[in-house]
Amino acid sequence: MAISPGSDAAFSSQNSTLSESPRTKKFPLTEEEIFYMNCRAAYLSVFKSSLENIISKDQLYLALQHAGRNPSQKTVNKYWTPQTAKLNFDDFCIILRKEKPTSKAELLKSFKQLDVNDDGFILHTDLYKLLTKRGEKMTLEEVNAIINLADVNADGKFDYIKFCKLYMTTNEQCLKTTLEKLEVDSKLKRQQFGSLMEGFPEKDPPPRPKPSPRIVRKTDQETFSNKGDTRSSLLATTRKFKTSVSFTITMGANSNQNSKLTEPSSIKEWQCVQSKGCFFLEEDGEIISHQYRMQIAQRSMVYVTIKPLNLSQVEGKPSPWLSVDTALYILKENENPTNLQLMCFTELRNREVFGWTGELGPGIYWLIPFTTGCWLRKEIKSVTEEAQLVYRDETGELFLTKEFRSTLSDIFEVIDLDGNGLLSLEEYNFFELRTSGEKCDEDAWAVCRENFDTKKNELTRQGFMDLNLMEANDREGDPRDLWVTLLSMGYNKALELTEACPFVIDIYADKCKPRIKAVHMEPSSGQLEKAVCKSVLHRGDAKVMDGNADVTVHTRKCDTWITSVIENKSDDKVIIHINNELSKNCINNRGLNIFAVEVAPKSTMVCQHVMPLNERQEWIYYCVYSLIS
């Protein structure tokens, strides 16, 4: 949302098949990003994961067809030689850069060479001769398949102009359908490594996933179909694993009650500060949130809690964000600000509140919010009916609907980080960065103060409402820009908060008043990834891979969830296959029972977080980690 009206950058025709998201609307996709998405869409039309390898010539041919190529046998043989054992996704992308899509003009030109009468038709008898006796010969069955297409055949003739149009339209529709499926199917998105890797700039192409073999089951062979069921067209293969290690942990119902969070008895005498924030779910499934700096002036006993923020709720409807787990890592800033020291983690729990009590010395601390991602996931079901945001009265004047005003009031609560009922420029800029990618400068803020209700140079709730109404008026009632804001803030088309979790942090100290300030909005990687790994390595259960002492799986059991971290001490990257199929009453942040991860040399990485589906029932974590050969 901008204070002064402006036009959004338009999408090029190249990515017209991609749906607009809050982030892509402000930052149009580059040609490289579009190319990568189309490559991945074609690959996932044939394989269940972009981690999987192409292991046969037939699979390569099928994948190239789904990428809009029309490869000859000679072309396929160029990339699949007798020495080729497998090709990975990176290899596939390289091939697609070399083999450009077949254009309609090229297709028509090739058919015109067969059109002896130059009338747009080829006799079936001529088609049989040409296709079964020249060049790369087709079988009678293959030619019959073309001739039996009712739309392009009549009176013993093949209408190749209609066929070319049908071919191009089908290609475009297949690509559009697959890209749309990638948008809504979080499982496909989480099959790559991106969910737990370092974040990348929005203008750069995403990191490409690396190969990871998968065990293809017998059912993959049995359900093979020539009728276009590409998900089941995987050919059978065998995978060998070098070594494996397994964990079995049984957790009782309501297991968190053994270490319940309790307030210090003298808490009413302690000094307190509060700050709000939010976890936001990105398009690729990554979670970002506010991060904070806290100052403690003198050594004190400190009590820290974090919990979901209680916003207005529709009666009779569950509020998804209230069931999201929220926690907090506290790290101390030393002489080197980039090398933070892990101090503690809010692992004790009382219902939805997570907390920690202990002594902290004077200094600067970083507070990094954390959620496992098990319950903050991309919404799979689509909303059919879009809520109304604005309306006009009988005089034609524009107003915000009651439902939209209520939603804006909740958004105001979330972005009012200090809870004083007003928005400072700093608070408003966190909102601007989230919804538009740009900050509001001092001059624009001065214009805002002149035109909208403010107190103490800060924007009031009514001023925030009027700002949104002005934007609707600037667009003559068109709500599309308002929807960009809502979707960026985690709301769906029914104005339900489903892809964000606002939270509130309370800090008490017995000797001094703590100071807290939101300084960043960062992805769940970087310092948070390091903090999780340190915590699990320090207090988790470690098992070395049988036969490979360089690879260790660390598993830490908290009362509410289980986290596993893989440590690779070798000089080479390793690929680990993870199988959770025998776990009971469990959900993990990957959204998959079987997946693979790549661990870089001399590094550690968070593999998965697992929680119970139903806390009132026993849950059993059984996981097998296998090193892929």
N, C-alpha and C positions, 0 to 999 in steps of 0.2 A: 504494500500500500504506500503510495507516495502522497506527500502533502500537496504538491502541485501536479496537475494532470500531465500525462505524457504517454506516448505510444509505446507499446511493447514491441520488441523485435519480432519480426515475422519469421515463420518457419519457411525454409526453402521447400521446393516441390519434392526434393529428394527424400525428406523425412515426413512426408504427409501421411504416411501410414502409421506413424507413431502418435500415440495419444499424448495430449498436453498434460504435463504435471506442473505443480507450482515451481519446481526448480527448472525444468526445461523451458518453460514459458519465458522466464527471465534470461536464461542462458541457452540459446538455441544449440542443438547438438552440432558438433563439427562433422566434417565428412568422414574423419577417421572413426568417430564414435558410431555414426550411422553404419559404416562398413562393418565394424565389429559386431554391432547388434544384429545385422542381417546374417553375418556368418554364424553367429551363435543360434539364431532362430532356425537356420537351415540344419545345423548340426543336431539341435534338440528335436527336430522332426524325425530324426533317424535313431538317435541314441537317447537314453534316459538321463544322461549327464554329460556335460562338456568335459568331464574328467575321463571319459571312456575313450579308448583307442579305436580307430578304424583297423579292422583285422582281416579284411578281405577286399578284393577288387569290386565285388558286388556292392559292398557297403559304401565304398568310395564313389561309385557310379551313382548310387541312390542319393547320397548327400549332395553331390554336385548338381543333380537334377533339382533338388529342393532349393538350391541356391540360385536357381534360374539359369543354370548352364545347360547346354545340350551337347554333352561330351561324346565324341566318337570313340570307338574302341581304341584307335590309335592314341587319342589324347589320354585315355585312362591308362594305357600301357606305358605311357611316358612317365607317369608318376608311380605306377605300381609295377615294378620290375620283378623278375624272379628272385632277386635278393631282398625284396621288401617284406618285412615281417609285420609291421604295423605303422600307422601314421597317427599322430596326435592332433589335437585341435589347432595348435600353432601351425603344423604342417598344412592343415586344411586351409587356414587363412592365407598362407603363402601361395597355395595353388589358386585360390580364388583371385588373388591380385594379378596372377599371370593370365588366367583364363577369364576373359571378360564375358558378361552375360550376352546371350544371343539377342540381337535387336530384331524388331519386327521387320525392318527393311532387309536385314541379312536373311531372315527366314523366307521372306517373299522372293528374294533373289534366287535362293537355292531351288525353290519350287518352280519359278519361271523357266528355269533351265529344262524342266521336264514338261512344260506346257507347250506342246507342238503347235497348237492352234492359237496360242496367245489370247485365250478367252477367259482365263481365270479358273479353268477346270482341267482335270487330268482324268482320262478314261481309266476305269478300274483295271481293264486288261493291260493298259500301258503301265499302270502303277505296279501291278504284280511283276511285270518284266523288269522294270527299272529297279525296284527295291529288292528283288530276290536274286538278281543276276549280275548287278553291277556294284562296284565298290565294296563297302562293308555289307555283306548280304544279310537281309532280314529273313526270318523264317516265315512260312505261310501263316502261322498263328499270329505273328506280330503284325503282318500286313492286314490280316482279317480284322484285328483289333482296331486298326485305323478306319477300314472300310465300314465297319459296323457302327461307327459314330453317326447317329441319325441326323444330327444338326448340320453336318458338313458333307453328306453324301445323298445323292438322289439321281435316279435314272441312269445308274451305271457310271456316274461321274463323281469325282472328288473335288469339292470346292475348297481349294487351298487358301483362298483369301479369308473365308470364314474360319478355316482351321487356324490360320495364323493369329487372327483376332482372339479366338477361343483360347489358344495356347498362351498368349500374353496375359489375357484377363485371368486365366486360371493361376498363372504364376504369381501375379500381383495379389490375388485373393488369398492364396496359400501363405504368402509372406505376411500379409496383414493379419490373417487369423493366428499365425504362430506368434507374431509379435504381441498381439493382444493377449494371448495365453500366457506369455512371459510376464506381462503386466500384472495379471491376477493370480498366477500360480506361484505362491511363495516357495513351494517345495523346489521348483525348478531353479529359482533364484538362489536358494541356499545350498544347492549342490556344488557351487563353486566356492573358492576360498575367500572371496571378498568379504564375507560377513565378519571375519575376525582378522583382517589384514590392516596394515596402516592405511589411513584414509588418503585419497588422492584428490587433487584439485578438480573442481567441477568442469573446468575447461579442458582437462586432459582426458585421453581415452582411458577407460577402466583397465586394470591389470588383467591380463589374459590368464585363465585358469590353466593349470598344468595337467598332464595326463595322469590318469589313475585307473588301472584295470578294475573290472567288476566281475564277480562270478555270475555268469549267465546261467540261469536255471533251466531245467528241462522244459518248463512251461513256455519259455521264450521260443523254443523250437516248435513246440506243439501248436502255438497260436499264430505261427507265421502265415501271413495272408498276402496274396497278390492284388488285393482290392483296395490298397491304400492305407491299411492299418499300420502306419510307420512306427508306432510305439512298440509293436510286437514283431517287427521285422528283423530283430537282432539275430545274427547267426550264432550257433552254439560254439563255445570256446572253453578252454580250460585255463585256470589261473593257479599258479603255485605261490604259496606264501613261505617265505624263509622261516620266520619265527612268529610266535604269538604269545600273548599273555592275557589273562582274564581276571576280572574283578566280580565278586558277588557281595552285595551289601543288602541286608534286609532291614527296612525301616518300619517301625510300628506306626499305627494310626495316631495322628496328632503328636508326632514325635517331638515337636518344638516345646512341649510343656515341661520337658526336663530341665531346660535352662531358660526359664522365663525372665524377661526383662523387668526389673523393679527400679523405681525411682529412689534416689537417695532420700533419707528421712528428713533432711533439713533443706530440701530443694526450694521451699518457699522463701528462704533467706538468701538464696543465690541470685546473682545477676544474670539476666537472660537477653539474648538477641535471637532474631528469627529472620530467615530468608526463604523465599520460594524459588522454584525453578521447574523444569519440565524435561522429561525424556521425550524425544521426537523420533519417530520411525521414518527412516529415509526410504526412497524408492527401491534401493537395492537391498533393503532389509537391515541395514546398519542402524544403530541407535546413537543419537547424539544428545548431549545434555549440557546444561550450565555447569561450570566449574568455578570454585571459589577460593579466595585467599582469606585466611583467618589469622588475626593477631591476638596473642595472649601476652599481656604486659608483665605478669609475674606468675611464678609457679602456682598452679591451682589444681584442685580437683575439678574435673570437667565431666558433664553429662551431656551426651550428644544423641539426638534422635532424628530419624527421618521417616516420613510416612506419606502416602498419597494425599493430595489436597482434596478436601471435601467440598466439591462444587454442587450447584443446584442439580437435582436429579428428577427425572420424570417418574412419577408414581407408577409402580407396577413394572418398570423396566430396570433391568440390572445395569449398573454402571461399570463398564469393562475396566476402566483405569483403576478402580478401587481394589481389584484383585491382583494388580501387578505388584511384584515384589520390589521393594526399594531398599537400598543399603548405601553405605558410605565408607569410603576409604579415607583415612587421614594420614597425610604424609608431611614430614617436616622439611622446610627449605633450609639447606645448609649453605656453605660458601658457594657451591656450584648449584645454581638454580635448576639446572637440568637433571641433576642427580639427587632426587628426592628420597628421603628415608621413610620407609613404611613404618608407621607408628601403631596403628590399630585399625580395626574394622568392626562395623556395627553388626555383629552376628547374633546378639541376643534379641529376643522377640517377644512382644506382647500383642497378640492379634496382628493388626496391620502395621504396628510400630516396630522399627528396628533401632537398636540403640547400643551405646557403649558408655561405661563409666570408668574413669581412671585419672591419673595425674599427668599433667602436661607442663613442661617447663616454659619459660618465656621464649617467644620467637614467632616466626611466620610459618603457618601451616597451610597446606593445600587440602581442600575438601573435594573429593571426586565422587560424585554420585554413581551408583552402580545398580543395574538390574540384569538378571540373567537373560532376559529376552524370551523366556519360555512362555510368558503370558502376554507380552507385547509383541504381536505378530501382525503381518499384513492381513487385512481383512479379505477373506476368500469370497464370501457371498456379496453379490452386487446389489445396490439399492435401486429399486425400479422406479420409485416415485421421488422426484426432487422437491425438497422443501422450498417454499416461497420466501424470498428474502425482502422484497420490496413490493409496494402496491401504490396505486394512485387513488385519491378520493374523488368525489364528484366534480371538484374544481380542477382536477388534473395535477394537484400537488403530490409530490412523491414522499412516501413515508417508509420507514423500516417496519417489517412485521413484528408482532409480539414475540414470536419464536426466535427470530434473528436477533432482536434486542436482548433477549435472555442469553443467547449464545455469546453475543458481544460482551455482555456483563461478565460472563464466566471467563472469557479471554482476558478481559481487563484484570480480573482477580489473579490470573496466572502470570501476567507480565508485570504486575505491580509487585516487584520482588521484595521490597521492604514492608509491604502491607500497610502503607500509610494512607491508602485510598486515593493516591495521586501518582501520575506517571512523570518521572524525571526524563530528561533527554537521554540519559544513559539507559534507563529501563526501556524507553521507547525504541532505542536503537537495537536492542536485542530482538525486539519484535520485528523491526524493519529488516534486519539481516536475515531473520528466519523467513519472512514472507516475500521480500523483494530482492534480497541479496545486496542491498545498498544501505548506507547510513544516512541519516538526516543531519545536515550540518547546522551550525549555529544560526545562520541567516534564515534557513528554512524553518527552524524551530521558532525564531522570532515572529515569522509570518503566521505560524500556527498559533502562537500565543495571542496575536492580534485578532484572529478570526474565530477562535474557539475558547470555551470556558476554561480558565486556568486559576490556580491558587498557588501563591508562592513560586511563580514561574514554572509550575508543574501542571500537566493536563488532568482535568477532572474526568470522572466517568462520563458525565454528560458531554464534555468536549470530545471524548473519544467516540461516542455515539454520533455526534454531529459530523465528525471527520469522515466516518464511514458513509453517512448520508450524503455528504458533499461529493464523495467519490461516485456514489450511485447517480447523483444528478449530473456529474460531469460526463457520465457514460449514457445519459438520457434513459436511465432505468435499466440498462443492460447489466445483469448481475455477474457476468463472467469474471471480472476482476475481484469481486467480493468472494467468489468461490475459490479463486487462487489463494486468497488469504485464509479461508476456512480450511481448505485441504492442506495447506502448509502447516496449520496449527493442529492437524490430526483429526479433523472432523470429516464425516462422510456426507453424502448428499441428503441424508435424513437429519442432519445436524446432530449426529451422535459422535461423541468423542471416543474413537476406536483405535486411532493410531498415534496416540500420545498419552503420557501419564504425568500430570502435574504433581509436584510434591512440595512438602514444606519441611525445612530443617530448623530445629530448635537447639540452641547451645546455651548451657548453664555453666557458670563458674563460681566457685565459692570465694575467691580472693579479688577478682577484678572483673570488669565487664568486657567480654570478648568483642572483637570487631570482625565483621564478615562482609565481604564484597564479592559479587559475581564479576569475574574477569574474562571468561571465555565461554564459548559454546562449542564443544569439541565432540568428535566421534568416540565411540567406546573402544579406542585403541590407544597407542602411545603410552602415556603414563599409567592409564588404567590397566592396560594389558600387562604392563610390567608389575603393577601392584598385585593383580590377581595371581600372576605366576609366582611372585615372591611369597605370597601368602600360602599358596598350595604347596610349594616346595618346602617351606619351613614347617608346616604342620600337617601335611598330607601323608598318605601311605604310599610308599614307592615300590614299584616292581620293575626289575630290569628285564628286558626282552630276553627270552631264552635264546642263547646262542649269539647274542649281540649285546655286549656290555655297554655300548655307546648310546643305546636308546633306552630311556626310562619313562615309564608312565606313572605319573603322580596323581593320586585321587584323594581329594579332601571331602570328608563328610561333615557338612553342617547339619543343623537340626531341620532346616527347611529345604536345602538342595544339596546336590553333589556336584563338584567341579573336578574335571580331569585336565591335566596339563601334560604335554609331551615334551620331554627334554632330549635334544639331539646333541651329543658331545662330539660326534664324528666330523670329519672334514667334508663330508658329502651330504647333500640333501637326502631325505628319506620320505617315502610315501607310506602312510599308515592307513590301513583299512579298518573301519570301526563298525562293529555289528552289535546293535542293541535289541535284536529281535526277541530275545528271551526275557527281556525286562518286563515286569508286570506293573500296571497302574502308574506308568511313567510318561513324562513328556520332556523333550529336550529342546534347546534353543535352535537347533538346526532344522527341526521339523521333519527329520528323516530317521528311520531306524538303521539304515545302512548308508554310509558315506565314506569318503576318503579325504585325508588332509595331507598337505606337503609341509614338512618342517625343514627350514633352512639349516645349513651347517652351523654348528656352535650356537644354537639358539633354543629357546623354549617358546611354546605357543599354547594358548588355551584351546583345548580340543572341543569340549562341550560342557554345558550345564544341564543338569537333569533335576526335575521336580516331580512330585506326585500329581497325578491327574485329580485325585480325590484325597484330600488330607485326612478324611475320616476313615480311610481304609489303609491297610498295610500296603507298602509298595516295595518292590524288589528290583534293585539295580543289578543287572547282569550284562556285562559288556566284554566283548572279545576284541583285543587290539592285535592286528596282524601286520607284519612288515612285508610289503609287497616286493617280490623279486622282479 
